[in-house]
Amino acid sequence: MFAENEQVKVAENTFKPGAESPNIPRPFRVVRAIKGGKFQRIYADGRKEGGQYKTDEVKVLDASPPYILKNVVDSELVLYIVFIKK
């Protein structure tokens, strides 16, 4: 984690091949792919959703219910994330 206060949390997350994130809800956030790749979101109800980040791509994402993010390729996925706390 790079910084955190009452308003934001800034972090860089590296997902090795096959790695998964914790199953947590996410607040509104801005994500920049330092190193892109394909991933899968796995929701508590078993629903799966595929996605991809291209290197240097920036996405603005709304708050979301809990899910696991899984790296589904044979290379690292590196994301720089600014979480906006409300």
Secondary structure, DSSP 4 states (H G I P E B T S, - for coil): --EE-SSEEEEEEEE-TT-B--SEEE-SEEEEEEE-EEEEEEETTS-EEEEEE-TT-EEEE--EEEEEEEE-SSS-EEEEEEEEP-
